[in-house]
């Protein structure tokens, strides 16, 4: 593989990887799209210019998809609270967490980390850590 290609694509892919910590689906989609676009563009065009063009196209596409996901979530759950959704506290057994609102224990083994769960007593949402 061409060393120039690796030198051009690797920093873009690493930068996109660090940007995945963005909190919104729009930001996460843009970062993932930029990384994938940079890799594909760099491999297809064999140069840094192609990698940059691929990153820009991927970021735009990823941001659009992320924005659609964000709008869907807002219609389902309403806007997130100012500081984000609170996290449940571990209840001592794997996959079981206390609600930050009422202290009720919830079995969240089937909920992915970061997934939302509604407290049945309060009707408010919290995240699985």
C-alpha positions in Angstrom: 0.0 0.0 0.0 1.2 3.5 -0.8 2.8 5.2 2.2 1.4 8.6 1.1 -2.1 7.2 1.1 -1.7 5.9 4.7 -0.1 9.2 5.8 -3.1 11.1 4.4 -5.9 8.9 5.5 -4.7 7.9 9.0 -4.9 11.4 10.5 -8.4 12.0 9.1 -9.6 8.6 10.4 -8.1 9.3 13.8 -9.7 12.7 14.0 -13.0 11.3 13.1 -12.6 8.7 15.8 -12.0 11.3 18.4 -15.1 13.2 17.2 -17.4 10.3 18.0 -17.7 11.6 21.5 -20.1 14.2 20.2 -23.3 13.9 22.3 -25.9 14.4 19.5 -26.8 11.9 16.8 -26.1 14.6 14.2 -22.5 15.0 15.5 -22.0 11.3 15.8 -23.3 10.7 12.3 -21.1 13.5 10.9 -18.0 12.1 12.6 -18.6 8.5 11.5 -19.4 9.6 7.9 -16.3 11.7 7.8 -14.1 8.8 8.9 -15.7 6.3 6.5 -15.7 8.8 3.6 -12.0 9.6 4.2 -11.0 6.0 4.1 -13.2 5.2 1.0 -12.1 8.4 -0.8 -8.5 7.8 0.0 -8.5 4.2 -1.2 -10.6 5.0 -4.3 -8.7 8.1 -5.5 -5.3 7.1 -4.0 -4.5 10.5 -2.7 -5.1 13.1 0.1 -7.3 15.2 -2.1 -9.7 12.3 -2.7 -9.6 11.5 1.1 -10.6 15.1 1.9 -13.4 15.1 -0.6 -14.6 11.7 0.7 -14.5 13.0 4.3 -16.5 16.1 3.4 -19.2 14.1 1.5 -19.3 11.5 4.3 -19.6 14.1 7.0 -22.5 15.8 5.2 -24.3 12.5 4.6 -23.7 11.3 8.2 -25.0 14.6 9.6 -28.2 14.4 7.5 -28.8 10.8 8.7 -28.0 11.7 12.3 -30.3 14.7 12.2 -33.2 12.5 11.0 -32.5 10.1 13.9 -32.4 13.0 16.3 -35.8 14.3 15.0 -37.3 10.8 15.4 -36.1 10.6 19.0 -37.4 14.1 19.8 -40.9 13.1 18.5 -40.8 9.9 20.6 -39.3 11.2 23.8 -39.5 14.9 23.6 -36.4 17.1 23.9 -33.7 15.9 26.3 -33.4 17.7 29.6 -30.8 20.5 29.9 -28.0 18.3 31.4 -28.9 15.2 29.5 -30.7 12.1 30.9 -29.5 11.0 34.4 -27.8 7.6 34.7 -29.2 4.7 36.8 -27.1 3.4 39.7 -25.9 -0.2 39.7 -28.1 -2.4 42.0 -25.5 -5.0 42.8 -26.4 -7.6 40.1 -25.3 -7.4 36.5 -27.9 -5.6 34.4 -30.0 -4.3 37.3 -30.1 -0.6 38.1 -31.8 1.8 40.5 -33.9 4.6 39.0 -32.4 8.0 39.8 -35.9 9.3 40.5 -37.6 6.7 42.7 -35.0 4.1 43.6 -37.0 1.3 42.0 -34.8 -1.5 40.6 -35.1 -2.2 36.9 -33.8 -5.2 34.9 -31.9 -3.5 32.0 -30.0 -6.5 30.8 -31.7 -6.2 27.4 -31.1 -2.4 27.2 -27.8 -1.4 25.5 -25.4 0.8 27.5 -26.6 4.4 27.1 -30.1 3.3 26.2 -33.1 5.0 27.6 -35.6 3.5 30.1 -38.8 5.1 31.4 -39.4 5.1 35.2 -42.9 3.8 35.5 -43.7 5.8 38.7 -42.4 9.2 37.5 -42.8 8.7 33.7 -39.3 10.3 33.2 -36.5 8.8 31.3 -33.0 7.7 32.5 -30.0 6.0 30.8 -28.4 2.7 31.5 -24.7 3.4 32.3 
